[in-house]
Amino acid sequence: MTASIKAWQLFWLLAAVISIAICLGLPFADFHAFRGTEFIVLYSVFCALPLLLVAFTASSLVVLWPSRTARWVLVNRRYIGLAFAFAMVWHFVFVGYFMASFGNRVRWFDLTLDIVGACFLLAMTLTSFRTFSRHLSSSTWCRLHKTGIYTLWLLPTYFFLDDYLETLQPYWLALFAVFLAAGTLRFLAWKRRPVVLRSAA
Ligand code: HEM
């Protein structure tokens, strides 16, 4: 099944699934209230994050547990990453409305991280297309995408740990653990690669 869906077909399928999931969340949002709008801001990012995790761990899964599915994920990582960017557009739309309606209540440090993450996301999205990537050498392209994916992974990891430390709610700890596990997979895969190939991971 997996082999038959690929490339742009996969992107549009994921974009449709994300959009349907967002629409299903809309009845639970209340755009007149702070909490009701915050709900959809968080809900939209939760719809996007599974795609980030898949794109982030794709290369590690091939190294640690090689299989047809792992290879299919790696081959289609570009489209999964682009679907993540698409899903984040929903987040940005809701964030824009949230801030315009209720002002900025995000701490400056978190906001700075958000903006850095958004800049990486934009740069990675644009350079996923030949029109932009042809202006970069392959090593610059690799550095950009590697720094970008680690930054995008670090953001939710840090936010969830911070939420847990503030509220001591176990679900924030569980979310932090999921992201930490993804980071651990990257580390284990990096360790398993021959030393000469590590910088290309
Ligand atoms: C201009 C860029 C961005 C802005 C202004 C922004 C703004 C926001 C706001 C207002 C919230 C709700 C905070 C709350 O009330 O709890 C939020 C949540 C969140 N955003 Fe974004 N965001 C941006 C980019 C990103 C990026 C690039 C990521 C990367 C994955 C991201 C991941 C998250 C996560 C994980 C949450 C949930 C945080 C938590 O539970 O504490 N955001 N964002």
Residues whose N, C-alpha, C, O or C-beta is under 5 A from the ligand:
A	BS01	HEM	E38 V41 V45 V95 V106 D114 I115 G117 A118 L152 L155 P156 F159 D163
